[in-house]
């Protein structure tokens, strides 16, 4: 009986740690802030009407299968915040993985969680070729050519990747440039 009891305890410990694994990688406070702010930034795109046919903004959250829980949590946070729509637009949020993101219809914008450099660059290349915003969980992913990220400390900072601006060819309304910090 002692052997099976120790196995049960081990199993419980593994379940607890595996279900909390994403929380060690993803800051719940930052996810809430991104869920609130990233969709609003989409509204600042001067060409939103072209990228949101029939007034429907689509956000696709891309992650690894291991980070599916964090991606789903982010989707729920966005849906809860914008359940009545995003401005005058309907809002649709998808969750997918790096392997199959292209199988979904083209999104208005992408939020990319952590992933390998090659997988990440596939998303940024695809999105930038269609002039779609790519938000990244961390501004350290600017090296992978994401466009916008944020940092939450005592204040919230929204960062724009200057080296990727021409790649995406997205024009924002002037107020956007007043509220961001540009990273070279």
TIVO-2410 file (N, C-alpha, C; in nm, 3 decimals):
# residues 184
REC num residu      c1      c2      c3 atome chaine
REC   1      X   0.082  -0.119   0.000     N      A
REC   1      X   0.000   0.000   0.000    CA      A
REC   1      X   0.086   0.126   0.000     C      A
REC   2      X   0.202   0.122   0.068     N      A
REC   2      X   0.290   0.239   0.075    CA      A
REC   2      X   0.343   0.276  -0.062     C      A
REC   3      X   0.369   0.175  -0.146     N      A
REC   3      X   0.419   0.201  -0.280    CA      A
REC   3      X   0.313   0.275  -0.362     C      A
REC   4      X   0.190   0.231  -0.358     N      A
REC   4      X   0.086   0.296  -0.437    CA      A
REC   4      X   0.056   0.436  -0.381     C      A
REC   5      X   0.066   0.453  -0.248     N      A
REC   5      X   0.046   0.586  -0.189    CA      A
REC   5      X   0.154   0.682  -0.238     C      A
REC   6      X   0.279   0.638  -0.244     N      A
REC   6      X   0.386   0.726  -0.291    CA      A
REC   6      X   0.368   0.758  -0.439     C      A
REC   7      X   0.317   0.663  -0.515     N      A
REC   7      X   0.289   0.690  -0.657    CA      A
REC   7      X   0.178   0.794  -0.672     C      A
REC   8      X   0.078   0.784  -0.590     N      A
REC   8      X  -0.032   0.881  -0.594    CA      A
REC   8      X   0.020   1.020  -0.558     C      A
REC   9      X   0.101   1.028  -0.456     N      A
REC   9      X   0.158   1.157  -0.416    CA      A
REC   9      X   0.244   1.213  -0.529     C      A
REC  10      X   0.326   1.129  -0.589     N      A
REC  10      X   0.410   1.173  -0.700    CA      A
REC  10      X   0.324   1.223  -0.816     C      A
REC  11      X   0.219   1.150  -0.847     N      A
REC  11      X   0.129   1.190  -0.956    CA      A
REC  11      X   0.064   1.325  -0.925     C      A
REC  12      X   0.019   1.345  -0.804     N      A
REC  12      X  -0.043   1.472  -0.765    CA      A
REC  12      X   0.058   1.586  -0.777     C      A
REC  13      X   0.178   1.564  -0.732     N      A
REC  13      X   0.283   1.666  -0.742    CA      A
REC  13      X   0.310   1.700  -0.888     C      A
REC  14      X   0.322   1.599  -0.973     N      A
REC  14      X   0.346   1.623  -1.116    CA      A
REC  14      X   0.231   1.701  -1.179     C      A
REC  15      X   0.109   1.667  -1.145     N      A
REC  15      X  -0.007   1.738  -1.200    CA      A
REC  15      X  -0.005   1.884  -1.156     C      A
REC  16      X   0.023   1.909  -1.031     N      A
REC  16      X   0.027   2.047  -0.980    CA      A
REC  16      X   0.134   2.127  -1.053     C      A
REC  17      X   0.253   2.070  -1.066     N      A
REC  17      X   0.360   2.145  -1.131    CA      A
REC  17      X   0.337   2.161  -1.281     C      A
REC  18      X   0.281   2.061  -1.346     N      A
REC  18      X   0.258   2.074  -1.490    CA      A
REC  18      X   0.147   2.174  -1.519     C      A
REC  19      X   0.044   2.182  -1.437     N      A
REC  19      X  -0.064   2.278  -1.461    CA      A
REC  19      X  -0.020   2.420  -1.430     C      A
REC  20      X   0.083   2.434  -1.350     N      A
REC  20      X   0.133   2.567  -1.318    CA      A
REC  20      X   0.256   2.605  -1.401     C      A
REC  21      X   0.296   2.517  -1.491     N      A
REC  21      X   0.418   2.543  -1.567    CA      A
REC  21      X   0.408   2.671  -1.649     C      A
REC  22      X   0.294   2.695  -1.712     N      A
REC  22      X   0.282   2.815  -1.794    CA      A
REC  22      X   0.283   2.941  -1.709     C      A
REC  23      X   0.237   2.932  -1.584     N      A
REC  23      X   0.235   3.053  -1.502    CA      A
REC  23      X   0.376   3.097  -1.465     C      A
REC  24      X   0.470   3.003  -1.466     N      A
REC  24      X   0.608   3.042  -1.441    CA      A
REC  24      X   0.667   3.113  -1.562     C      A
REC  25      X   0.620   3.080  -1.681     N      A
REC  25      X   0.669   3.140  -1.804    CA      A
REC  25      X   0.592   3.266  -1.838     C      A
REC  26      X   0.464   3.267  -1.812     N      A
REC  26      X   0.378   3.380  -1.849    CA      A
REC  26      X   0.324   3.449  -1.724     C      A
REC  27      X   0.348   3.578  -1.718     N      A
REC  27      X   0.301   3.660  -1.606    CA      A
REC  27      X   0.152   3.688  -1.624     C      A
REC  28      X   0.067   3.642  -1.533     N      A
REC  28      X  -0.077   3.663  -1.548    CA      A
REC  28      X  -0.115   3.812  -1.555     C      A
REC  29      X  -0.042   3.896  -1.484     N      A
REC  29      X  -0.070   4.040  -1.488    CA      A
REC  29      X  -0.039   4.096  -1.628     C      A
REC  30      X   0.072   4.053  -1.687     N      A
REC  30      X   0.108   4.097  -1.822    CA      A
REC  30      X   0.007   4.046  -1.924     C      A
REC  31      X  -0.038   3.922  -1.910     N      A
REC  31      X  -0.140   3.869  -2.001    CA      A
REC  31      X  -0.268   3.951  -1.993     C      A
REC  32      X  -0.309   3.989  -1.872     N      A
REC  32      X  -0.430   4.072  -1.857    CA      A
REC  32      X  -0.411   4.208  -1.924     C      A
REC  33      X  -0.293   4.267  -1.906     N      A
REC  33      X  -0.265   4.396  -1.968    CA      A
REC  33      X  -0.264   4.385  -2.120     C      A
REC  34      X  -0.203   4.280  -2.172     N      A
REC  34      X  -0.200   4.261  -2.318    CA      A
REC  34      X  -0.340   4.238  -2.372     C      A
REC  35      X  -0.422   4.163  -2.299     N      A
REC  35      X  -0.560   4.137  -2.342    CA      A
REC  35      X  -0.641   4.266  -2.348     C      A
REC  36      X  -0.607   4.358  -2.264     N      A
REC  36      X  -0.678   4.486  -2.262    CA      A
REC  36      X  -0.626   4.585  -2.366     C      A
REC  37      X  -0.495   4.591  -2.384     N      A
REC  37      X  -0.433   4.696  -2.466    CA      A
REC  37      X  -0.412   4.656  -2.611     C      A
REC  38      X  -0.367   4.535  -2.638     N      A
REC  38      X  -0.338   4.496  -2.777    CA      A
REC  38      X  -0.458   4.516  -2.870     C      A
REC  39      X  -0.579   4.472  -2.833     N      A
REC  39      X  -0.692   4.495  -2.924    CA      A
REC  39      X  -0.717   4.644  -2.952     C      A
REC  40      X  -0.697   4.728  -2.853     N      A
REC  40      X  -0.717   4.873  -2.874    CA      A
REC  40      X  -0.615   4.928  -2.974     C      A
REC  41      X  -0.495   4.875  -2.973     N      A
REC  41      X  -0.393   4.920  -3.068    CA      A
REC  41      X  -0.435   4.885  -3.211     C      A
REC  42      X  -0.500   4.773  -3.228     N      A
REC  42      X  -0.547   4.734  -3.362    CA      A
REC  42      X  -0.636   4.844  -3.419     C      A
REC  43      X  -0.716   4.906  -3.334     N      A
REC  43      X  -0.807   5.012  -3.379    CA      A
REC  43      X  -0.733   5.135  -3.430     C      A
REC  44      X  -0.604   5.146  -3.397     N      A
REC  44      X  -0.525   5.262  -3.439    CA      A
REC  44      X  -0.460   5.244  -3.576     C      A
REC  45      X  -0.478   5.129  -3.637     N      A
REC  45      X  -0.426   5.102  -3.771    CA      A
REC  45      X  -0.509   5.182  -3.872     C      A
REC  46      X  -0.444   5.267  -3.950     N      A
REC  46      X  -0.514   5.352  -4.047    CA      A
REC  46      X  -0.589   5.271  -4.153     C      A
REC  47      X  -0.544   5.149  -4.180     N      A
REC  47      X  -0.606   5.066  -4.284    CA      A
REC  47      X  -0.689   4.952  -4.225     C      A
REC  48      X  -0.742   4.973  -4.107     N      A
REC  48      X  -0.818   4.868  -4.040    CA      A
REC  48      X  -0.939   4.824  -4.123     C      A
REC  49      X  -1.004   4.916  -4.190     N      A
REC  49      X  -1.124   4.878  -4.266    CA      A
REC  49      X  -1.093   4.774  -4.374     C      A
REC  50      X  -0.973   4.778  -4.428     N      A
REC  50      X  -0.932   4.678  -4.529    CA      A
REC  50      X  -0.902   4.544  -4.462     C      A
REC  51      X  -0.847   4.547  -4.341     N      A
REC  51      X  -0.804   4.426  -4.271    CA      A
REC  51      X  -0.913   4.362  -4.187     C      A
REC  52      X  -1.027   4.432  -4.175     N      A
REC  52      X  -1.139   4.380  -4.097    CA      A
REC  52      X  -1.264   4.379  -4.184     C      A
REC  53      X  -1.268   4.286  -4.280     N      A
REC  53      X  -1.384   4.283  -4.368    CA      A
REC  53      X  -1.513   4.262  -4.289     C      A
REC  54      X  -1.617   4.328  -4.335     N      A
REC  54      X  -1.748   4.320  -4.269    CA      A
REC  54      X  -1.742   4.359  -4.123     C      A
REC  55      X  -1.651   4.452  -4.091     N      A
REC  55      X  -1.636   4.503  -3.954    CA      A
REC  55      X  -1.613   4.392  -3.851     C      A
REC  56      X  -1.533   4.293  -3.888     N      A
REC  56      X  -1.497   4.188  -3.793    CA      A
REC  56      X  -1.346   4.183  -3.778     C      A
REC  57      X  -1.298   4.217  -3.661     N      A
REC  57      X  -1.156   4.209  -3.628    CA      A
REC  57      X  -1.128   4.067  -3.580     C      A
REC  58      X  -1.028   4.005  -3.640     N      A
REC  58      X  -0.988   3.870  -3.598    CA      A
REC  58      X  -0.847   3.875  -3.543     C      A
REC  59      X  -0.833   3.825  -3.422     N      A
REC  59      X  -0.702   3.814  -3.358    CA      A
REC  59      X  -0.670   3.665  -3.348     C      A
REC  60      X  -0.555   3.627  -3.398     N      A
REC  60      X  -0.510   3.488  -3.385    CA      A
REC  60      X  -0.392   3.485  -3.290     C      A
REC  61      X  -0.406   3.406  -3.185     N      A
REC  61      X  -0.300   3.387  -3.086    CA      A
REC  61      X  -0.225   3.260  -3.125     C      A
REC  62      X  -0.094   3.273  -3.145     N      A
REC  62      X  -0.012   3.161  -3.191    CA      A
REC  62      X   0.084   3.122  -3.079     C      A
REC  63      X   0.090   2.992  -3.052     N      A
REC  63      X   0.178   2.942  -2.947    CA      A
REC  63      X   0.225   2.801  -2.980     C      A
REC  64      X   0.312   2.750  -2.897     N      A
REC  64      X   0.348   2.608  -2.906    CA      A
REC  64      X   0.235   2.529  -2.841     C      A
REC  65      X   0.230   2.400  -2.866     N      A
REC  65      X   0.127   2.319  -2.801    CA      A
REC  65      X   0.148   2.315  -2.649     C      A
REC  66      X   0.272   2.331  -2.605     N      A
REC  66      X   0.299   2.334  -2.461    CA      A
REC  66      X   0.245   2.460  -2.395     C      A
REC  67      X   0.230   2.567  -2.472     N      A
REC  67      X   0.180   2.694  -2.418    CA      A
REC  67      X   0.033   2.717  -2.450     C      A
REC  68      X  -0.036   2.611  -2.490     N      A
REC  68      X  -0.177   2.624  -2.526    CA      A
REC  68      X  -0.260   2.679  -2.411     C      A
REC  69      X  -0.228   2.641  -2.289     N      A
REC  69      X  -0.304   2.688  -2.173    CA      A
REC  69      X  -0.292   2.840  -2.158     C      A
REC  70      X  -0.173   2.893  -2.176     N      A
REC  70      X  -0.154   3.039  -2.167    CA      A
REC  70      X  -0.226   3.109  -2.283     C      A
REC  71      X  -0.220   3.051  -2.402     N      A
REC  71      X  -0.288   3.110  -2.518    CA      A
REC  71      X  -0.439   3.110  -2.497     C      A
REC  72      X  -0.491   3.002  -2.446     N      A
REC  72      X  -0.634   2.993  -2.420    CA      A
REC  72      X  -0.675   3.093  -2.311     C      A
REC  73      X  -0.593   3.106  -2.210     N      A
REC  73      X  -0.621   3.204  -2.104    CA      A
REC  73      X  -0.624   3.345  -2.162     C      A
REC  74      X  -0.531   3.377  -2.249     N      A
REC  74      X  -0.527   3.508  -2.313    CA      A
REC  74      X  -0.652   3.529  -2.398     C      A
REC  75      X  -0.694   3.427  -2.470     N      A
REC  75      X  -0.816   3.435  -2.550    CA      A
REC  75      X  -0.937   3.466  -2.460     C      A
REC  76      X  -0.950   3.396  -2.349     N      A
REC  76      X  -1.061   3.420  -2.257    CA      A
REC  76      X  -1.057   3.562  -2.202     C      A
REC  77      X  -0.939   3.609  -2.169     N      A
REC  77      X  -0.926   3.745  -2.117    CA      A
REC  77      X  -0.971   3.849  -2.221     C      A
REC  78      X  -0.930   3.830  -2.346     N      A
REC  78      X  -0.970   3.923  -2.453    CA      A
REC  78      X  -1.122   3.915  -2.475     C      A
REC  79      X  -1.174   3.793  -2.484     N      A
REC  79      X  -1.318   3.778  -2.506    CA      A
REC  79      X  -1.400   3.837  -2.392     C      A
REC  80      X  -1.352   3.822  -2.271     N      A
REC  80      X  -1.424   3.878  -2.156    CA      A
REC  80      X  -1.421   4.031  -2.160     C      A
REC  81      X  -1.307   4.088  -2.191     N      A
REC  81      X  -1.292   4.234  -2.195    CA      A
REC  81      X  -1.373   4.296  -2.308     C      A
REC  82      X  -1.378   4.229  -2.422     N      A
REC  82      X  -1.442   4.285  -2.542    CA      A
REC  82      X  -1.563   4.202  -2.588     C      A
REC  83      X  -1.639   4.153  -2.492     N      A
REC  83      X  -1.753   4.068  -2.527    CA      A
REC  83      X  -1.859   4.142  -2.608     C      A
REC  84      X  -1.862   4.275  -2.600     N      A
REC  84      X  -1.959   4.354  -2.678    CA      A
REC  84      X  -1.898   4.407  -2.807     C      A
REC  85      X  -1.778   4.365  -2.839     N      A
REC  85      X  -1.713   4.407  -2.962    CA      A
REC  85      X  -1.595   4.499  -2.935     C      A
REC  86      X  -1.527   4.531  -3.040     N      A
REC  86      X  -1.408   4.617  -3.034    CA      A
REC  86      X  -1.440   4.742  -3.114     C      A
REC  87      X  -1.471   4.850  -3.045     N      A
REC  87      X  -1.517   4.970  -3.112    CA      A
REC  87      X  -1.647   4.937  -3.183     C      A
REC  88      X  -1.655   4.968  -3.310     N      A
REC  88      X  -1.773   4.937  -3.392    CA      A
REC  88      X  -1.761   4.802  -3.461     C      A
REC  89      X  -1.663   4.723  -3.424     N      A
REC  89      X  -1.634   4.596  -3.490    CA      A
REC  89      X  -1.672   4.478  -3.402     C      A
REC  90      X  -1.710   4.370  -3.468     N      A
REC  90      X  -1.723   4.242  -3.398    CA      A
REC  90      X  -1.580   4.193  -3.374     C      A
REC  91      X  -1.564   4.109  -3.275     N      A
REC  91      X  -1.430   4.056  -3.245    CA      A
REC  91      X  -1.434   3.905  -3.241     C      A
REC  92      X  -1.337   3.845  -3.309     N      A
REC  92      X  -1.320   3.700  -3.308    CA      A
REC  92      X  -1.176   3.671  -3.268     C      A
REC  93      X  -1.158   3.579  -3.174     N      A
REC  93      X  -1.024   3.543  -3.128    CA      A
REC  93      X  -1.003   3.394  -3.149     C      A
REC  94      X  -0.895   3.360  -3.218     N      A
REC  94      X  -0.858   3.220  -3.243    CA      A
REC  94      X  -0.731   3.187  -3.166     C      A
REC  95      X  -0.718   3.061  -3.130     N      A
REC  95      X  -0.595   3.010  -3.071    CA      A
REC  95      X  -0.546   2.898  -3.161     C      A
REC  96      X  -0.418   2.902  -3.195     N      A
REC  96      X  -0.362   2.798  -3.280    CA      A
REC  96      X  -0.215   2.779  -3.246     C      A
REC  97      X  -0.152   2.685  -3.314     N      A
REC  97      X  -0.010   2.659  -3.291    CA      A
REC  97      X   0.071   2.706  -3.411     C      A
REC  98      X   0.201   2.714  -3.391     N      A
REC  98      X   0.292   2.754  -3.499    CA      A
REC  98      X   0.278   2.662  -3.620     C      A
REC  99      X   0.250   2.535  -3.595     N      A
REC  99      X   0.245   2.436  -3.702    CA      A
REC  99      X   0.129   2.458  -3.799     C      A
REC 100      X   0.017   2.510  -3.750     N      A
REC 100      X  -0.103   2.517  -3.835    CA      A
REC 100      X  -0.164   2.656  -3.846     C      A
REC 101      X  -0.095   2.761  -3.805     N      A
REC 101      X  -0.156   2.893  -3.805    CA      A
REC 101      X  -0.200   2.938  -3.944     C      A
REC 102      X  -0.131   2.895  -4.048     N      A
REC 102      X  -0.167   2.936  -4.185    CA      A
REC 102      X  -0.295   2.869  -4.234     C      A
REC 103      X  -0.340   2.765  -4.165     N      A
REC 103      X  -0.463   2.697  -4.205    CA      A
REC 103      X  -0.586   2.778  -4.170     C      A
REC 104      X  -0.571   2.872  -4.078     N      A
REC 104      X  -0.683   2.961  -4.042    CA      A
REC 104      X  -0.691   3.075  -4.142     C      A
REC 105      X  -0.808   3.137  -4.156     N      A
REC 105      X  -0.815   3.256  -4.242    CA      A
REC 105      X  -0.720   3.365  -4.192     C      A
REC 106      X  -0.677   3.449  -4.283     N      A
REC 106      X  -0.587   3.559  -4.249    CA      A
REC 106      X  -0.649   3.644  -4.138     C      A
REC 107      X  -0.573   3.668  -4.034     N      A
REC 107      X  -0.623   3.746  -3.920    CA      A
REC 107      X  -0.596   3.895  -3.942     C      A
REC 108      X  -0.666   3.975  -3.866     N      A
REC 108      X  -0.641   4.119  -3.866    CA      A
REC 108      X  -0.508   4.147  -3.797     C      A
REC 109      X  -0.480   4.070  -3.691     N      A
REC 109      X  -0.355   4.083  -3.616    CA      A
REC 109      X  -0.323   3.950  -3.549     C      A
REC 110      X  -0.196   3.936  -3.512     N      A
REC 110      X  -0.149   3.814  -3.447    CA      A
REC 110      X  -0.083   3.849  -3.315     C      A
REC 111      X  -0.109   3.766  -3.215     N      A
REC 111      X  -0.037   3.773  -3.089    CA      A
REC 111      X   0.043   3.644  -3.080     C      A
REC 112      X   0.175   3.658  -3.069     N      A
REC 112      X   0.260   3.540  -3.071    CA      A
REC 112      X   0.324   3.523  -2.933     C      A
REC 113      X   0.302   3.407  -2.875     N      A
REC 113      X   0.366   3.374  -2.748    CA      A
REC 113      X   0.503   3.318  -2.779     C      A
REC 114      X   0.570   3.267  -2.681     N      A
REC 114      X   0.707   3.223  -2.699    CA      A
REC 114      X   0.715   3.100  -2.790     C      A
REC 115      X   0.821   3.096  -2.869     N      A
REC 115      X   0.842   2.983  -2.960    CA      A
REC 115      X   0.983   2.989  -3.016     C      A
REC 116      X   1.018   2.887  -3.090     N      A
REC 116      X   1.151   2.883  -3.151    CA      A
REC 116      X   1.165   2.998  -3.250     C      A
REC 117      X   1.286   3.036  -3.278     N      A
REC 117      X   1.310   3.147  -3.369    CA      A
REC 117      X   1.256   3.117  -3.508     C      A
REC 118      X   1.276   2.995  -3.558     N      A
REC 118      X   1.226   2.961  -3.692    CA      A
REC 118      X   1.074   2.965  -3.698     C      A
REC 119      X   1.007   2.907  -3.599     N      A
REC 119      X   0.861   2.907  -3.597    CA      A
REC 119      X   0.808   3.050  -3.587     C      A
REC 120      X   0.870   3.127  -3.503     N      A
REC 120      X   0.828   3.266  -3.481    CA      A
REC 120      X   0.843   3.347  -3.609     C      A
REC 121      X   0.954   3.328  -3.677     N      A
REC 121      X   0.979   3.403  -3.801    CA      A
REC 121      X   0.881   3.365  -3.912     C      A
REC 122      X   0.829   3.243  -3.911     N      A
REC 122      X   0.728   3.205  -4.009    CA      A
REC 122      X   0.603   3.291  -3.991     C      A
REC 123      X   0.566   3.314  -3.866     N      A
REC 123      X   0.448   3.396  -3.839    CA      A
REC 123      X   0.475   3.541  -3.875     C      A
REC 124      X   0.589   3.595  -3.833     N      A
REC 124      X   0.617   3.736  -3.862    CA      A
REC 124      X   0.632   3.760  -4.012     C      A
REC 125      X   0.689   3.666  -4.082     N      A
REC 125      X   0.704   3.680  -4.227    CA      A
REC 125      X   0.567   3.678  -4.296     C      A
REC 126      X   0.484   3.584  -4.256     N      A
REC 126      X   0.350   3.572  -4.312    CA      A
REC 126      X   0.267   3.699  -4.284     C      A
REC 127      X   0.268   3.742  -4.159     N      A
REC 127      X   0.189   3.858  -4.120    CA      A
REC 127      X   0.239   3.986  -4.187     C      A
REC 128      X   0.370   4.005  -4.188     N      A
REC 128      X   0.424   4.127  -4.247    CA      A
REC 128      X   0.399   4.131  -4.397     C      A
REC 129      X   0.399   4.016  -4.464     N      A
REC 129      X   0.372   4.015  -4.608    CA      A
REC 129      X   0.227   4.053  -4.638     C      A
REC 130      X   0.141   4.045  -4.536     N      A
REC 130      X   0.000   4.084  -4.551    CA      A
REC 130      X  -0.030   4.214  -4.473     C      A
REC 131      X   0.075   4.282  -4.429     N      A
REC 131      X   0.062   4.407  -4.353    CA      A
REC 131      X  -0.026   4.392  -4.229     C      A
REC 132      X  -0.003   4.285  -4.156     N      A
REC 132      X  -0.077   4.260  -4.032    CA      A
REC 132      X   0.016   4.279  -3.913     C      A
REC 133      X  -0.037   4.332  -3.807     N      A
REC 133      X   0.040   4.356  -3.685    CA      A
REC 133      X   0.074   4.223  -3.618     C      A
REC 134      X   0.196   4.212  -3.567     N      A
REC 134      X   0.233   4.099  -3.482    CA      A
REC 134      X   0.273   4.155  -3.346     C      A
REC 135      X   0.194   4.120  -3.246     N      A
REC 135      X   0.225   4.155  -3.109    CA      A
REC 135      X   0.304   4.039  -3.049     C      A
REC 136      X   0.402   4.071  -2.969     N      A
REC 136      X   0.478   3.964  -2.904    CA      A
REC 136      X   0.460   3.973  -2.753     C      A
REC 137      X   0.468   3.859  -2.689     N      A
REC 137      X   0.456   3.854  -2.544    CA      A
REC 137      X   0.568   3.934  -2.479     C      A
REC 138      X   0.687   3.928  -2.536     N      A
REC 138      X   0.803   3.995  -2.479    CA      A
REC 138      X   0.875   4.077  -2.585     C      A
REC 139      X   0.919   4.195  -2.549     N      A
REC 139      X   0.992   4.278  -2.645    CA      A
REC 139      X   1.127   4.217  -2.681     C      A
REC 140      X   1.171   4.118  -2.608     N      A
REC 140      X   1.294   4.048  -2.646    CA      A
REC 140      X   1.274   3.972  -2.777     C      A
REC 141      X   1.148   3.953  -2.815     N      A
REC 141      X   1.118   3.885  -2.942    CA      A
REC 141      X   1.128   3.980  -3.061     C      A
REC 142      X   1.165   4.105  -3.039     N      A
REC 142      X   1.186   4.198  -3.151    CA      A
REC 142      X   1.296   4.147  -3.243     C      A
REC 143      X   1.388   4.070  -3.188     N      A
REC 143      X   1.494   4.011  -3.270    CA      A
REC 143      X   1.433   3.916  -3.375     C      A
REC 144      X   1.313   3.864  -3.347     N      A
REC 144      X   1.243   3.773  -3.438    CA      A
REC 144      X   1.146   3.850  -3.528     C      A
REC 145      X   1.156   3.982  -3.527     N      A
REC 145      X   1.080   4.071  -3.615    CA      A
REC 145      X   0.933   4.092  -3.578     C      A
REC 146      X   0.899   4.076  -3.450     N      A
REC 146      X   0.764   4.116  -3.410    CA      A
REC 146      X   0.758   4.268  -3.411     C      A
REC 147      X   0.639   4.325  -3.413     N      A
REC 147      X   0.625   4.469  -3.431    CA      A
REC 147      X   0.600   4.544  -3.300     C      A
REC 148      X   0.512   4.491  -3.216     N      A
REC 148      X   0.471   4.563  -3.095    CA      A
REC 148      X   0.474   4.469  -2.976     C      A
REC 149      X   0.517   4.522  -2.863     N      A
REC 149      X   0.516   4.446  -2.739    CA      A
REC 149      X   0.493   4.542  -2.624     C      A
REC 150      X   0.486   4.488  -2.505     N      A
REC 150      X   0.471   4.576  -2.389    CA      A
REC 150      X   0.541   4.518  -2.267     C      A
REC 151      X   0.563   4.606  -2.174     N      A
REC 151      X   0.627   4.570  -2.048    CA      A
REC 151      X   0.546   4.636  -1.938     C      A
REC 152      X   0.516   4.560  -1.835     N      A
REC 152      X   0.441   4.615  -1.722    CA      A
REC 152      X   0.530   4.607  -1.600     C      A
REC 153      X   0.560   4.722  -1.547     N      A
REC 153      X   0.632   4.732  -1.419    CA      A
REC 153      X   0.549   4.825  -1.334     C      A
REC 154      X   0.610   4.931  -1.280     N      A
REC 154      X   0.530   5.030  -1.208    CA      A
REC 154      X   0.444   5.111  -1.305     C      A
REC 155      X   0.484   5.115  -1.431     N      A
REC 155      X   0.406   5.174  -1.540    CA      A
REC 155      X   0.399   5.071  -1.653     C      A
REC 156      X   0.308   5.096  -1.745     N      A
REC 156      X   0.297   5.011  -1.863    CA      A
REC 156      X   0.367   5.081  -1.979     C      A
REC 157      X   0.454   5.007  -2.047     N      A
REC 157      X   0.527   5.061  -2.161    CA      A
REC 157      X   0.489   4.980  -2.284     C      A
REC 158      X   0.454   5.050  -2.391     N      A
REC 158      X   0.426   4.985  -2.518    CA      A
REC 158      X   0.545   5.014  -2.608     C      A
REC 159      X   0.601   4.910  -2.664     N      A
REC 159      X   0.721   4.922  -2.746    CA      A
REC 159      X   0.690   4.894  -2.893     C      A
REC 160      X   0.755   4.971  -2.980     N      A
REC 160      X   0.748   4.950  -3.124    CA      A
REC 160      X   0.887   4.915  -3.173     C      A
REC 161      X   0.895   4.809  -3.250     N      A
REC 161      X   1.022   4.762  -3.305    CA      A
REC 161      X   1.054   4.845  -3.430     C      A
REC 162      X   1.143   4.943  -3.415     N      A
REC 162      X   1.174   5.033  -3.526    CA      A
REC 162      X   1.231   4.959  -3.647     C      A
REC 163      X   1.310   4.856  -3.623     N      A
REC 163      X   1.371   4.783  -3.734    CA      A
REC 163      X   1.268   4.703  -3.815     C      A
REC 164      X   1.149   4.681  -3.760     N      A
REC 164      X   1.047   4.604  -3.831    CA      A
REC 164      X   0.938   4.692  -3.892     C      A
REC 165      X   0.939   4.821  -3.866     N      A
REC 165      X   0.832   4.909  -3.913    CA      A
REC 165      X   0.818   4.905  -4.064     C      A
REC 166      X   0.928   4.918  -4.136     N      A
REC 166      X   0.921   4.916  -4.283    CA      A
REC 166      X   0.878   4.779  -4.336     C      A
REC 167      X   0.918   4.674  -4.267     N      A
REC 167      X   0.881   4.539  -4.307    CA      A
REC 167      X   0.729   4.521  -4.309     C      A
REC 168      X   0.662   4.575  -4.208     N      A
REC 168      X   0.517   4.560  -4.195    CA      A
REC 168      X   0.439   4.661  -4.277     C      A
REC 169      X   0.497   4.776  -4.301     N      A
REC 169      X   0.433   4.884  -4.377    CA      A
REC 169      X   0.292   4.914  -4.323     C      A
REC 170      X   0.284   4.930  -4.193     N      A
REC 170      X   0.158   4.964  -4.128    CA      A
REC 170      X   0.167   5.107  -4.079     C      A
REC 171      X   0.064   5.182  -4.107     N      A
REC 171      X   0.056   5.322  -4.064    CA      A
REC 171      X  -0.048   5.331  -3.953     C      A
REC 172      X  -0.008   5.393  -3.844     N      A
REC 172      X  -0.099   5.413  -3.732    CA      A
REC 172      X  -0.142   5.558  -3.727     C      A
REC 173      X  -0.255   5.583  -3.660     N      A
REC 173      X  -0.296   5.722  -3.643    CA      A
REC 173      X  -0.194   5.790  -3.551     C      A
REC 174      X  -0.176   5.922  -3.566     N      A
REC 174      X  -0.068   5.993  -3.496    CA      A
REC 174      X  -0.063   5.974  -3.344     C      A
REC 175      X  -0.175   5.961  -3.278     N      A
REC 175      X  -0.174   5.948  -3.132    CA      A
REC 175      X  -0.095   5.825  -3.087     C      A
REC 176      X  -0.092   5.720  -3.169     N      A
REC 176      X  -0.019   5.598  -3.134    CA      A
REC 176      X   0.129   5.629  -3.110     C      A
REC 177      X   0.186   5.711  -3.196     N      A
REC 177      X   0.328   5.742  -3.187    CA      A
REC 177      X   0.361   5.827  -3.064     C      A
REC 178      X   0.260   5.886  -3.004     N      A
REC 178      X   0.280   5.966  -2.883    CA      A
REC 178      X   0.280   5.880  -2.757     C      A
REC 179      X   0.224   5.760  -2.764     N      A
REC 179      X   0.212   5.677  -2.644    CA      A
REC 179      X   0.309   5.560  -2.639     C      A
REC 180      X   0.390   5.544  -2.742     N      A
REC 180      X   0.481   5.429  -2.747    CA      A
REC 180      X   0.625   5.468  -2.721     C      A
REC 181      X   0.705   5.369  -2.698     N      A
REC 181      X   0.850   5.385  -2.692    CA      A
REC 181      X   0.906   5.305  -2.809     C      A
REC 182      X   0.997   5.365  -2.880     N      A
REC 182      X   1.057   5.299  -2.995    CA      A
REC 182      X   1.187   5.233  -2.953     C      A
REC 183      X   1.200   5.107  -2.991     N      A
REC 183      X   1.324   5.033  -2.965    CA      A
REC 183      X   1.395   5.013  -3.098     C      A
REC 184      X   1.519   5.050  -3.102     N      A
REC 184      X   1.600   5.037  -3.225    CA      A
REC 184      X   1.632   4.892  -3.253     C      A
***
